[in-house]
Amino acid sequence: MRRIVLPLLLLVLALAAPSCHAQDWAKVRLDASPRHREWVSLQHGDRTLQAYVVYPEVKTKAPVVLLIHEIFGLSDWAREMADELAAAGYIVIAPDLLSGFGPNHGGSSAFPDQEATVKAVSTLDPATVNADLDAAADYAKTIPAANGKLFVTGFCWGGGKSFAFATHRHDLAAAFVFYGPPPPDSDLARITAPVYGFYAGNDARIGATVPATITAMKAAHKTFEPITYDGAGHGFMRAGEDPTNTNLANKSAREQAFTRLTTLLQQINTAKTTAALTTPEPLKATTTKATPEITCHDPNMQMTSTTNSM
């Protein structure tokens, strides 16, 4: 009897523990992918950056999407998201911005737990991040199978970095910002590509920045097209895929946002210019309403067991 009770107790404790650090479901999907995936080492200055690259199964040259991970590092979900975009027809390069900063000079996978990862990402030098992203973008443009068009997208912390990268990098076809904070107003004048925002209705911390960003982008004569998904929580792109997610609005928002993202990518890739392709007014997407939730996506909030992040 004791032999049975102990394993059951361990299973219950494992299920009761916060699931933010585990993403077995994402890894299973990634392992089943037929697409070619590889790691590349990118050197700039005295720094070596590890980047994950996924190729689509297409006949012609493809655009490149530079994917910037969440505050939880280059997790299984981030790599699975890269694979999903590759399935839609894009070469995706996802740099591990924690390369060399982990224990024993490792990257994201070297950190012992989520809190250590969050702390490390939170203290990254913005100049180093931009230099890493430049290295990844420069490499992307040398890939023989690439068609020369470069996009950037990011999620949470990475969403903010994708917006900031648009102020820095001037050969982007577009930037796609998922629930990330904006750069300072003084930097917006440097943006040369359209910026498309994806925000959660139950995420006042980030949502509160959107009206002022709309005003500032208009004043700078820049294209900014945000959509807010009612009822969804911060991190809905990941939470909407998570089998343990209990908020149906996250799933709905994730599906709508992915369709919007891939539609915009296709439109901009085939367009002669990178002009805005939809109305620039702030929009709200109708999704299943739900009560506000706290997710483990935000390091400043209490963690729950309903979403995964590593």
Secondary structure, DSSP 8 states (H G I E B T S, - for coil): -HHHHHHHHHHHHHHHS--TT--HHHHHHHHT--S-EEEEEEEETTEEEEEEEE----SS-EEEEEEE--TT-S-HHHHHHHHHHHHTT-EEEEE-TTTTTSGGG--GGGSSSHHHHHHHHHT--HHHHHHHHHHHHHHHTT-TTEEEEEEEEEETHHHHHHHHHHHH-SS-SEEEEES-----GGGGGG--S-EEEEEEEE-HHHHTTHHHHHHHHHHTT--EEEEEEEEEETTHHHHTT-TT---HHHHHHHHHHHHHHHHHHHHHHHSSS----S--S-EEE----------TT-TTS---SS----
